[in-house]
């Protein structure tokens, strides 16, 4: 299900409401939750009652109160080397 909202705060509120529902066991069939700028993609297990449960959670969610959470830094080590690196240094400067 693709949930479209009007702001990034509402995206955060939808994500928070669905994550809280998962934590309390209300959405056992939710398999993927992908927030974006104005949408949230929620995927449920095929053949389950997940969409109906998802609709129930969303119908009662208060989107005016975004969920506050602690942020954390994630570092992904990247190594730039190899033939494409040597080639790109020339034309790209």
TIMI-89321 format. One record per residue (C-alpha): residue in one letter; x, z, y. Coordinates in steps of 0.001 Angstrom, whole numbers. Each point is the difference from the previous one (the first is absolute). Layout:
<pts>
{'a' {X Z Y}};
...
</pts>
This chain:
<pts>
{'x' {0 0 0}};
{'x' {1320 -882 3441}};
{'x' {-1087 2570 2579}};
{'x' {175 -1236 3568}};
{'x' {30 2468 2895}};
{'x' {561 -139 3732}};
{'x' {3276 1826 501}};
{'x' {3166 1295 -1585}};
{'x' {-1379 3556 301}};
{'x' {-3030 -1048 -2067}};
{'x' {2315 -1608 -2574}};
{'x' {1802 3329 -252}};
{'x' {-3325 1835 -337}};
{'x' {-1180 -2334 -2801}};
{'x' {3343 318 -1793}};
{'x' {-130 3756 364}};
{'x' {-3589 261 -1233}};
{'x' {724 -2129 -3058}};
{'x' {3247 1834 -780}};
{'x' {-1802 3350 291}};
{'x' {-2746 -1272 -2324}};
{'x' {2651 -995 -2535}};
{'x' {1611 3445 281}};
{'x' {-3301 1744 -730}};
{'x' {-800 -2362 -2906}};
{'x' {-2851 -1879 1684}};
{'x' {1668 -3417 -368}};
{'x' {1650 -54 -3424}};
{'x' {-178 -3804 -203}};
{'x' {1838 -731 3252}};
{'x' {3181 -1820 -988}};
{'x' {1358 -1251 3332}};
{'x' {-406 920 3652}};
{'x' {1634 -2223 2634}};
{'x' {-528 819 3684}};
{'x' {709 -2639 2652}};
{'x' {-581 -270 3764}};
{'x' {-3821 -217 -112}};
{'x' {-809 -155 -3694}};
{'x' {437 2039 -3160}};
{'x' {95 -1726 -3375}};
{'x' {-1285 2244 -2785}};
{'x' {205 -1286 -3572}};
{'x' {-1847 1647 -2863}};
{'x' {301 -321 -3744}};
{'x' {-1966 -3017 -1271}};
{'x' {-3195 858 -1848}};
{'x' {-199 3492 1479}};
{'x' {-2462 1584 2410}};
{'x' {2801 178 2542}};
{'x' {-1633 -2182 2661}};
{'x' {-3156 2122 42}};
{'x' {2080 3176 293}};
{'x' {2116 -1608 2692}};
{'x' {-3125 -846 2008}};
{'x' {-1246 3591 -372}};
{'x' {3249 1430 1335}};
{'x' {60 -2448 2917}};
{'x' {-3650 720 884}};
{'x' {839 3660 575}};
{'x' {3462 -433 1551}};
{'x' {470 1103 3609}};
{'x' {2047 -2820 1515}};
{'x' {124 1694 3395}};
{'x' {2557 2511 -1314}};
{'x' {3204 -1668 -1186}};
{'x' {1897 1928 -2612}};
{'x' {3193 1574 1269}};
{'x' {2911 -34 -2373}};
{'x' {3681 650 56}};
{'x' {2118 -3097 263}};
{'x' {3152 -559 -1937}};
{'x' {2863 -2399 253}};
{'x' {609 -2387 -2859}};
{'x' {3391 -1687 -176}};
{'x' {477 -3073 -2119}};
{'x' {3639 -862 -529}};
{'x' {659 -3666 686}};
{'x' {3188 -1905 -543}};
{'x' {489 -3314 1756}};
{'x' {2486 -2127 -1875}};
{'x' {187 -3058 -2152}};
{'x' {13 -3728 685}};
{'x' {-3128 -92 2178}};
{'x' {1477 2677 2257}};
{'x' {3163 -2017 530}};
{'x' {-2008 -3146 688}};
{'x' {-2423 1674 2455}};
{'x' {2760 1484 2144}};
{'x' {959 -3505 1150}};
{'x' {-3310 -1523 1196}};
{'x' {-1618 3290 967}};
{'x' {2980 1547 1713}};
</pts>
